[in-house]
Amino acid sequence: LALCIKAKLEAVESGISHFEDEFLANFVMPNGQTFGECVVPQIDRIYKNGSVPNQLLIGAPAEINTIEVKE
């Protein structure tokens, strides 16, 4: 665990990555869930439904404000 965190911090320090990119999924939201726990189910719905919300709506139904994905 320590090596993983150190590698992420070194990537940020050297400019290879940004802090948010390395740790965003682990940010704790006001409801006590991590950002990853809040967003991953929405990503699953996006792939199943084939539509993408036009704004981030944490906790909102996936059907609200969606656009069709065209390949």
N, C-alpha and C positions, 0 to 999 in steps of 0.2 A: 504494500500500500504506500509506504513512504517513497519508494522508488518511482511509483506511478505519479504521485503528486509532485515530486521533485522534477520529473521529466516534463510535466505540464508547465510548471513554473519556469523552468529553464527555456522552454519553447516560447513562452510569453516574453521573458526577459530578453531573449535574443531577437525578438521581432518576427519569428516564424509564425506565431499565432497570437490571438488576442485572448485576454483573460476570459471574456464572456464566452468565446467559442469553446474554451477548454472546460469551463465550469458551469455553464448556463443550466444544464439539466439538473444540477445539484442545488440551485438556488431554492430557498424555502419560501413558498408563497404565504400570504397572510392566513390561509386556511390550514396551514401546517403541512400541506403536501409539497413535494418538490416540483419544480417546473416540469421536469420530465414526466412525473406521474400525472400531471394535468394535461400535458400536450400529447403524449403518446397515444392515448385512446382516440383523440381527434385525428391524428395522422392515420390511424387504422381505418377510421370512418371515411377519410378522404380517399384512400385507395379502394375501399369497398364500394363507395358511392360514385366515384369518378368526378366529384366536384370539390372545389376548393373555396373555403370562406374568403371573402374579399377583405376581411379584417379578423384579427385574432379575438375570438370570443371564448375565453376560458369559462367553462361551466354552462355555456349556452348550447342548445341543440344544434347539431351539425347542419340541419336544414336551413337555418337562418342565414341570410346573406351569402349564398353560395353562387358560384359561377361554374359553368361546364368546362371541363378540361378537354381541349381539342388536341389530338395528336398530329 
